[in-house]
Amino acid sequence: MSMLLGALVALGVLVTFHEFGHFWVARRCGVEVIRFSIGFGKPLLRWHDKYGTEFVIAMIPLGGYVKMLDEREEEAAIPEYKLPFAFNRKPVGQRIAIVAAGPIANFILAVILFWLVALIGSKEPIPIIGKVVPESIAAVSGLKPLDEIVAIDGVKTVTWGDIAFQLFGRLGETGNIAVTVKDQQLVEKTYQLAINNWLRGADKPNPFHGIGIEAYRPPIKPELVAIAQDSPAERAGLKAGDLLISLNGTPVADWLTFSEIIQQSPNQVVTVGYLRAGQSYTTSVALATFPDVAKKIGYIGVEVKAVWPEDKLRRVNYGPLVAIPKALHQTWSFSVLTLSAIKKMFSGEMSVKNLSGPITIVKVAGSSVESGFTSFLMFLALFSVSLGVFNLLPIPVLDGGHLLFYMIELVRRRPVSEQVQGVALQLGVFLMIAIMLFAIMNDLNWL
């Protein structure tokens, strides 16, 4: 339920901002706005303002639109006195401003959301390397466990999210990734990680696995604090307060070791040893498969308390003024990364299987809601940037397609013929349907 609710809230907020951008600029350019609709289909709620614009909240919450007075779309002739308020009668510069206002509103919303996230802040694990895989790119370059990553390609990194962001920008490339670390003596050194068509065409690439590192995690005592209802653990008789001591006869003192073996054993029966009130017991647990993930992962249904040492955490937040350039930089950087990813999908450097559709969006939205308010704000910001960039692509039916026609009109000093625009619009519709179907197929393949 949280997944669907999160997706609906996210889509509603983003669509409203996008369409409000068109609406606000259209009003300032003197265009009559007939309808402002959030959603499609049967209206659930409607009202009018003093200018006669009808505001609608419709049944199908999968988008929205702003209908403006336009001679090309009206069945009956527009009265002479209304012609100056028609969209198609406005100078091309104003039409460009009206169309571009939607994506720009999404970028503005992203800046606001990134600013709020930076202002609220969070406690994050310091990006310390926990393990370097032997013979990996990282191992060959000289990276060592307990090094703290402080920059990627000269860009300062504060969290693991910052590092992932920089590494994703190098997918499919050949060359060197410059990784600057600070060792335990606080000495900084930069290593050059040689890459060759790095993770080119990989489905759902993991940049950390790609270079051969794992994040540091403190030892976690395998003491159960909660048992999921109707889970394999509950059916096997495990209870909160039990201390796990062995798995299949092998002593286990750390939760991560226990968890890794469980994840690698979907649908298998394992023997778990545990302490309860000072007495040792064993029980057989028929593992299940973890729900809502792309690949089969063993699931037992228990929760332990992870306590991070304070010296391995840092508070990441910014003041109101410092957060402004931070938010602007994040919006710009993610826009560039999104465009780069689209380019790499066309060139084959990234697999087109990374294109996600509505199912993945619903799942990510739900996960971000469950992770907390700040995570949901971050999801909204990233989604808003993606929506803004996508709408600016020069595909007829998108804002970018209309902008392309208006740019041609600026150069030619006359509009593109309605016949050409009509054909292009049909092609754009077919292309968008194909992209959507392909994205949905990707979603289904990863269920």
C-alpha positions in Angstrom: 0.0 0.0 0.0 2.9 2.4 0.9 4.4 1.7 -2.6 1.2 2.8 -4.4 0.6 5.8 -2.1 4.2 7.0 -2.4 4.0 6.8 -6.2 0.7 8.6 -6.3 2.0 11.4 -4.1 5.2 11.7 -6.0 3.5 11.8 -9.4 0.8 14.2 -8.2 3.4 16.7 -6.8 5.7 16.5 -9.9 2.9 16.7 -12.4 1.3 19.6 -10.6 4.5 21.6 -10.5 5.2 20.8 -14.2 1.7 21.9 -15.4 1.7 24.9 -13.1 4.9 26.1 -14.9 3.0 26.1 -18.2 0.0 27.7 -16.6 1.8 30.5 -14.8 3.8 31.6 -17.8 0.8 31.3 -20.2 -1.2 33.6 -17.9 1.7 36.1 -17.9 1.9 36.0 -21.7 -1.8 36.8 -22.0 -2.9 33.4 -23.1 -6.4 32.2 -22.0 -6.2 29.0 -20.1 -9.3 26.9 -20.5 -8.5 23.9 -18.2 -5.8 22.9 -15.7 -6.1 19.2 -15.1 -4.2 16.9 -12.8 -5.0 13.4 -14.1 -7.0 12.2 -17.0 -10.5 10.8 -17.5 -13.6 11.5 -15.4 -13.3 14.5 -13.2 -13.5 13.8 -9.5 -13.3 17.4 -8.4 -13.6 20.7 -10.4 -13.9 24.4 -9.8 -13.4 27.7 -11.7 -11.4 30.8 -10.9 -12.4 34.4 -11.6 -10.7 34.2 -15.1 -12.9 31.3 -16.1 -10.2 28.6 -16.0 -11.5 25.2 -15.0 -9.4 23.3 -12.5 -9.8 19.5 -12.5 -8.6 16.6 -10.4 -9.4 13.6 -12.6 -9.7 9.8 -12.0 -6.6 8.5 -13.7 -3.5 10.0 -11.9 -1.0 9.3 -14.6 -0.2 12.8 -15.7 -1.9 16.1 -16.4 -2.3 18.9 -18.9 -3.0 22.6 -19.4 -5.5 23.3 -22.2 -5.0 26.8 -23.7 -7.1 28.7 -26.2 -5.7 27.7 -29.6 -7.3 28.1 -33.1 -5.8 24.8 -34.2 -7.7 22.8 -31.5 -11.1 24.5 -31.5 -13.9 22.9 -33.5 -15.8 26.2 -33.8 -14.3 29.5 -34.8 -13.0 31.6 -31.9 -14.7 35.0 -31.5 -12.7 37.9 -32.9 -12.2 39.6 -29.6 -10.6 36.4 -28.1 -8.0 35.9 -30.9 -5.3 38.0 -29.1 -5.5 35.5 -26.2 -5.0 32.4 -28.4 -1.7 30.5 -27.9 -1.0 30.2 -31.6 -1.3 34.0 -32.1 1.5 34.7 -29.6 5.0 35.5 -30.8 7.3 32.5 -31.1 9.4 33.7 -28.1 6.4 33.6 -25.8 5.4 30.2 -27.1 8.9 28.9 -26.4 8.7 30.4 -22.8 5.3 28.8 -22.2 6.4 25.3 -23.4 9.8 25.4 -21.6 8.2 26.5 -18.3 7.0 23.0 -17.5 10.4 21.3 -17.4 11.9 24.4 -15.8 9.4 24.1 -13.0 10.6 20.6 -12.4 14.2 21.8 -12.1 13.1 24.5 -9.7 11.2 22.0 -7.6 14.3 19.7 -7.6 16.5 22.6 -6.3 14.0 23.3 -3.5 13.9 19.6 -2.6 17.7 19.2 -2.7 17.9 22.3 -0.5 15.5 20.9 2.0 17.4 17.6 2.2 20.7 19.5 2.7 19.1 21.6 5.4 17.5 18.7 7.3 20.7 16.6 7.0 21.3 13.1 8.2 23.9 10.9 9.9 25.7 8.9 7.3 28.4 6.2 7.5 31.8 7.6 6.6 32.8 6.1 3.2 35.5 3.8 4.5 36.5 0.8 2.4 35.7 -2.4 4.3 37.0 -5.0 1.8 39.0 -4.9 -1.4 38.4 -7.9 -3.7 41.6 -9.6 -4.6 42.8 -9.0 -8.2 40.1 -6.4 -8.7 40.6 -3.0 -10.3 40.8 -1.5 -6.8 43.3 -4.1 -5.6 45.6 -3.6 -8.6 45.5 0.1 -8.2 46.6 -0.1 -4.5 43.4 0.7 -2.6 43.3 -0.8 0.9 40.8 -1.7 3.5 40.0 1.2 6.0 41.0 3.8 3.5 38.4 6.6 3.5 37.4 7.8 0.0 37.4 11.6 -0.1 37.1 12.4 -3.8 36.4 10.8 -7.2 38.0 12.4 -10.3 38.7 15.5 -8.2 35.1 15.9 -7.0 34.8 15.9 -3.2 32.8 13.0 -1.8 31.2 13.0 1.7 28.9 10.0 1.5 28.7 6.7 -0.3 25.9 8.2 -2.3 28.3 10.9 -3.6 30.8 8.2 -4.6 28.1 6.1 -6.4 27.0 9.2 -8.2 30.5 10.0 -9.6 31.1 6.4 -10.5 27.8 6.0 -12.4 29.0 8.9 -14.6 31.9 6.7 -15.8 29.9 3.6 -16.8 30.9 2.2 -20.2 34.1 4.4 -20.4 37.8 3.6 -20.9 40.5 5.5 -19.1 41.3 6.1 -15.4 39.1 6.8 -12.4 41.0 9.0 -10.0 40.2 7.9 -6.4 41.5 10.1 -3.6 41.6 8.4 -0.2 42.7 9.3 3.3 44.5 6.5 5.2 44.4 5.8 8.9 47.3 8.2 9.4 45.2 10.9 7.7 47.5 11.0 4.7 45.8 11.7 1.4 46.8 9.8 -1.8 45.2 9.6 -5.2 45.1 6.2 -7.0 44.4 5.7 -10.7 41.9 2.9 -11.4 42.3 1.7 -15.0 39.0 0.9 -16.7 38.3 -0.5 -20.2 34.7 -0.3 -21.4 33.9 -0.4 -17.7 30.7 -2.4 -17.0 29.7 -1.6 -20.6 26.2 -3.0 -21.4 25.9 -4.5 -17.9 22.3 -5.0 -16.6 21.8 -3.1 -13.3 25.5 -2.3 -12.9 26.9 -2.0 -9.4 29.8 0.4 -9.5 31.3 -0.7 -6.2 31.4 -4.3 -7.2 32.7 -3.1 -10.6 35.8 -1.7 -9.1 36.1 -4.4 -6.4 35.3 -2.7 -3.1 32.8 -3.2 -0.3 31.7 -0.6 2.3 33.0 -0.9 5.8 30.3 -2.2 8.2 31.0 -2.7 11.9 30.6 -6.1 13.5 26.9 -6.6 14.4 25.9 -8.9 17.3 23.4 -11.4 15.9 20.8 -10.8 18.6 17.3 -10.8 17.3 15.2 -7.7 18.2 12.1 -8.5 16.0 10.6 -11.4 14.1 8.5 -10.8 11.0 5.0 -12.2 11.2 4.4 -15.5 9.4 8.1 -15.6 8.4 10.4 -18.7 8.2 11.9 -17.6 11.5 8.6 -17.4 13.3 7.5 -20.7 11.9 10.8 -22.3 13.2 10.1 -20.9 16.7 12.7 -18.1 16.9 11.9 -15.2 19.1 13.1 -11.7 19.9 15.9 -11.8 22.3 17.5 -15.0 20.9 21.2 -14.8 20.2 22.2 -16.7 17.0 25.4 -18.7 17.6 25.7 -21.1 14.7 24.5 -21.9 11.1 24.5 -25.4 9.8 26.9 -26.4 12.6 29.4 -23.6 12.0 29.8 -21.0 14.8 28.7 -17.5 13.8 29.6 -14.4 15.8 28.7 -11.7 13.4 25.3 -10.9 11.8 26.8 -10.0 8.4 28.3 -13.5 8.0 25.0 -15.1 9.0 23.1 -12.8 6.7 25.3 -13.5 3.7 24.9 -17.2 4.0 21.1 -16.9 4.4 20.9 -14.7 1.3 22.8 -17.2 -0.8 20.4 -20.0 0.3 16.9 -19.2 -1.0 14.3 -21.9 -0.5 16.7 -24.2 1.4 16.5 -25.7 4.9 19.2 -24.6 7.3 20.0 -25.4 10.9 20.2 -22.5 13.2 21.8 -22.6 16.7 20.8 -20.0 19.3 20.9 -19.0 22.9 17.8 -18.3 24.9 17.9 -17.5 28.6 21.4 -18.9 28.8 20.3 -22.3 27.2 21.5 -23.4 23.7 19.0 -24.8 21.2 18.9 -25.7 17.5 16.1 -25.5 15.0 15.5 -26.2 11.3 14.4 -23.2 9.3 12.9 -23.5 5.8 14.0 -20.3 4.1 11.9 -18.5 1.6 12.8 -16.1 -1.2 13.0 -12.4 -0.3 9.9 -10.6 -1.8 10.1 -7.6 -4.2 13.7 -8.0 -5.4 15.1 -8.6 -8.8 17.0 -11.9 -8.1 16.3 -14.8 -5.7 17.7 -14.0 -2.3 17.2 -16.2 0.8 14.8 -14.7 3.4 14.5 -15.7 7.1 12.5 -12.7 8.4 14.5 -11.5 11.4 15.8 -8.1 12.5 18.9 -7.3 14.5 20.0 -4.0 16.0 23.0 -2.5 14.1 25.0 -0.1 16.3 27.5 2.0 14.4 30.4 3.5 16.3 30.2 7.2 16.5 33.6 7.7 15.0 32.5 5.9 11.9 29.5 8.2 11.3 29.3 11.9 10.3 26.5 14.4 10.4 25.9 15.7 6.9 23.9 19.0 6.8 24.3 22.5 5.5 23.1 26.0 6.6 20.3 27.8 4.7 22.7 29.8 2.5 25.4 27.1 1.9 22.6 24.6 1.0 21.6 26.8 -2.0 24.7 26.2 -4.2 24.7 22.6 -3.0 21.2 22.2 -4.3 21.9 23.9 -7.6 25.0 21.8 -8.1 23.1 18.6 -7.4 20.3 19.5 -9.8 22.8 20.4 -12.6 25.0 17.3 -12.0 22.0 14.9 -12.0 20.7 16.5 -15.2 24.0 16.0 -16.9 24.2 12.4 -15.6 20.7 11.7 -16.9 21.5 13.0 -20.4 24.8 11.1 -20.3 23.0 7.9 -19.4 20.5 8.4 -22.3 23.4 9.0 -24.7 25.2 5.9 -23.4 22.1 3.7 -23.9 22.0 4.8 -27.6 25.8 4.2 -28.0 25.7 0.8 -26.2 27.9 1.9 -23.3 25.0 1.2 -21.0 22.4 -1.5 -21.3 18.9 -0.4 -22.3 17.7 -2.8 -19.7 18.5 0.0 -17.2 15.5 1.9 -18.5 12.9 1.7 -15.8 9.1 2.0 -16.1 6.1 2.6 -13.8 6.5 -0.6 -11.8 10.0 0.3 -10.7 9.0 3.8 -10.0 6.2 2.6 -7.7 8.6 0.2 -5.9 11.3 2.9 -5.4 8.7 5.4 -4.3 7.3 2.9 -1.7 10.8 2.1 -0.5 11.7 5.7 -0.1 8.5 6.3 1.9 9.3 3.4 4.3 12.9 4.8 4.6 11.7 8.1 6.0 10.8 11.6 5.0 14.3 12.7 3.9 14.6 9.7 1.6 11.3 10.5 0.0 12.3 14.1 -0.6 15.5 12.8 -2.2 13.5 10.5 -4.4 11.1 13.3 -5.4 14.1 15.6 -6.3 15.8 12.9 -8.5 12.4 12.0 -10.1 11.7 15.7 -10.8 15.1 16.2 -12.5 14.5 13.0 -14.6 11.0 14.3 -15.6 12.4 17.7 -16.6 15.2 16.2 -18.7 12.9 13.7 -20.3 10.4 16.3 -21.3 13.1 18.4 -23.0 14.1 15.5 -25.3 13.3 16.6 -29.0 10.6 14.0 -29.4 7.3 15.3 -30.9 4.5 15.0 -28.3 7.0 16.0 -25.5 7.8 19.7 -24.6 11.1 19.2 -26.3 9.5 18.3 -29.6 7.4 21.5 -29.6 10.5 23.5 -28.7 12.3 22.0 -31.7 9.5 23.2 -34.0 9.6 26.7 -32.5 13.4 26.8 -32.8 13.0 25.9 -36.5 10.4 28.6 -36.8 12.8 31.1 -35.3 15.4 30.2 -38.0 13.1 29.9 -40.9 10.9 32.9 -39.8 7.8 30.9 -40.6 6.2 28.0 -38.7 6.6 24.3 -39.6 3.6 23.2 -41.6 0.7 21.6 -39.7 1.0 18.5 -42.0 4.6 18.0 -41.0 3.8 18.6 -37.4 0.9 16.1 -37.5 3.1 13.3 -39.0 5.8 14.0 -36.5 3.3 13.9 -33.7 2.1 10.5 -34.7 5.6 9.2 -34.9 6.3 10.7 -31.5 3.2 8.9 -30.0 4.4 5.6 -31.5 7.9 6.1 -30.1 6.6 7.0 -26.6 4.4 3.9 -26.6 7.3 1.8 -27.6 9.6 3.3 -25.0 6.9 2.8 -22.3 6.3 -0.9 -23.3 10.0 -1.6 -23.3 10.4 0.0 -19.9 7.5 -2.1 -18.5 9.1 -5.3 -20.0 12.3 -4.4 -18.2 10.3 -3.9 -14.9 8.7 -7.3 -15.4 12.0 -9.1 -16.1 13.3 -7.8 -12.8 10.4 -8.8 -10.7 
